Structures are given as structure tokens and as C-alpha cells.
Amino acid sequence: MDRLRNPARLMVVSDLDHTMVDHHDSENISLLRFNALWEANYRHDSLLVFSTGRSPTLYKQLRKEKPMLTPDITIMSVGTEITYGNSMVPDDGWVQVLNQKWDKSIVMDEAKKFSELKLQSETEQRAHKVSFYVDKDKSQDVMKALSEILKKHGLDVKIIYSGGIDLDILPLGAGKGQALAYLLKKFKAEGKLPNNTLVCGDSGNDAELFSIPDVYGVMVSNAQEELLKWHAENAKNNPKIIHATERCAAGIIEAIGKFILGPNTSPRDLKCSSEWKMEDTSPSHEIVKFYLFYEKWRRAEVENSDQSLEKLKAVCYPPGVFIHPSGVERPLHDCISAMKNCYGDKKGLWVWVDRVSYSQISSDTWLVKFDKWESSGDEWQSCMTTVILRSRAASLSDGFTWLHVHQTWLEGPGAKDQTNWLV
């Protein structure tokens, strides 16, 4: 990863469905809590890796449905595809590794001979992954027989059963664990091996992640029987692997605290800005804190008082300018004043920031870039945002003054609501 010059302080490698993303949490509370924690405390010097069984097609679909952050690395199709950054640039070296002793056409032909197997959709059939559905009570016999047949063809494959229904056939060198091992080896060769790595999962296809030496691991509280059984048989006495008491992303936050890997209090869990510690003050904290207040104001979850808005005005430079995504310029103070009439007007509103990065451009001035997202019901809107902050004194603990905000609409789902997009 070129984004970080030094080894990552922490690398979180997480499965998505029922681990990072809780499909039983309609408001995505635990995911939004993780988002705020990550952007405020970790994005600037750590790595976020999503490791999912989903194909690129289904992964992109999930990102349109859930308020997910942009990972630094995406491992998809049960560890058979590795891509980097927002542009999802593929790792060609990993492709070469997987080509060894693999022939997709033979795998497909032999697997189709089993009547117990039902082929998954075309989007789930990838260059190095063939996927079927099979009933749990028939899975073990099918896996054993198919494995023997493919071995006679001279192929080195692995068959993974997960979720009580999904059967994936991959090259022997593939899988979530091998993909992670490949990345760690690559980082080590570059002198950038992460200081700590935390792997997170809930199902059978995540088991390999917990087999990688020297990583910390968390099985979220809602982990499936197949993963718990694997843990009992293979890693019961490993103190670096825990079964969380919290579901999904909340379990990941729990593990960060349990293993003392860094801050584990999400800004969303703080009742007011006064609870922020002095050492927590940084450009990224400032951005997260500002937009959390904005969200809570419009949801009517903070006190409706002139004093609250005056405090917000106090952090804005009087001649400061806000450039709306539509191109209209307004004084920053006018934008804050406009919030007075919007108290509680969007009680279903959620706001989060993604890809927060910052650089010091003078002794007391910072350039911050990020994507700001809003969702209300089925409506999603996003904009690319640039903010110029100036520290109020020699120490960052004294906070920042907002000098300038410039926003540009991002392509994506949701109508461009010019009137309700305030700042």
C-alpha cells in the first residue's frame, strides 16, 4: 500500500456479511459506530481490509445498501481476488499464484455431475472460484467424493463449506487465509509489516484467517456453529482469539479494546463533545465530531439551544466560506445560522465520513479531504469535501478553526437535494 509510508499501526481484516455488516440491524448502528471510530482514530495510519465471499458484483451491491467505509484492500470471492484502493486495482501477482494446477472447466464439468449441487448465479462464478448450493446433511459426502475426483485430474483444489449452504471450489493456494498470508509476506518484503493485525469473522470460510500466525482474532457473538466448532477443535487454547459478547461490528470494537490495540471508544458513544480527551484532538477527530453534531442536531438528539449553534460558530472563521456542491458560495456563519430552522427536521438522517486524510500545509494549517455521506430512508447523497483547518494555538489540543469548506457532488445513488444539504 503506497498510502502509508510506514508499517500500519493496526490492520483490521474483516468479513462483511454478519461480521462487519449486521443484516439484523436495520439502522446499521454498530457499523456506523465502527465507521466513526475508524475515521477518527485509525484511517491516517492503519489499514482496513474487507475479506468477503462475495463476488465483485455482489460486493458493490452491498456498498450501495449499507453505510460501509472504503477499504484499503478488498479480498473477494473467498480469497481468490485481491484489489487495492477505491479504484479496486487487481493484484496480478496473486492471479499468477492461483493459476497453478487449476482448471476451471474441469472443475465445473465434474461438479455438475453431482445432483446434490445447485449452481449459484453467474456473477458468483469467477476465474478461480466455482460456487454451488448444497444441503448441510449432504455436504460432507459431496465434498469428499468431489475432492477425490478432482485429485485424479491432477488438480490441487480446496472445497469450503460455509453458511450452512454455500460450497466453494477454489485453487489449493486460494482462500481468505492464504490471501492474507500473501499480503503479509508482501508487506514484510517492503518493510511495512503491520504492527498488529486483527482478523474478524463469523462463518466457516473465515476459519483460515484465524490460522495465520501472530494475528489477533475475534469471532463475533453471532458466529455460526461451523466456526465455533473449528475453534474448539483447533484454537481453543489460543489467547489471541476470542468469542466476542457483541454482535458484528460491535464485536470488532470489543476486540480492539480487549487486545489493547488502540482506542476503542467510538465518537458515537460519547454524549457530548466535552467527553473527548485532549489527546484525541486531530484533524480527523475534528471532522468526525463536527458532522456527528450536525447529524444529532437534525435528528433532535442534542439540546435545541442558541448556545449550541454559537459554539459551532465559534470554531468557524468569520470571513470563512462554504462552497455548496451546487457551486453556490455562502459564509460559513450563514450555514450555521441556517441550521436553527432545521432542528429535528430529519429524524431518520444518518451522516458519516469516509476516506479522511489530512496534511499539514503550514505551521498551523491543515488540508483535510474526505467523502461526506448522508442517508435518510432510501435516499443517499455524497460529496467530496475539502476543508482547511487552522489550529488555535501551538498545541492541537486547543482545537481548530474552520477556514474554508468546498464540496463537490460524487457520482452514486440518491438524488441531489440542493435544499436540505446544509454543510
PyMOL commands that set and color helices and strands:
alter all, ss='L'
color gray80, all
select helices_A, chain A and resi 29-41+56-65+92-98+104-111+122-124+136-152+176-189+204-211+225-234+248-258+267-269+273-275+278-280+283-298+306-314+332-342+396-398
alter helices_A, ss='H'
color red, helices_A
select strands_A, chain A and resi 11-14+47-51+73-76+81-84+89-90+118-119+130-133+157-162+166-171+197-201+216-219+241-243+316-323+329-331+349-362+365-376+379-391+400-409
alter strands_A, ss='S'
color yellow, strands_A
deselect
rebuild
show_as cartoon
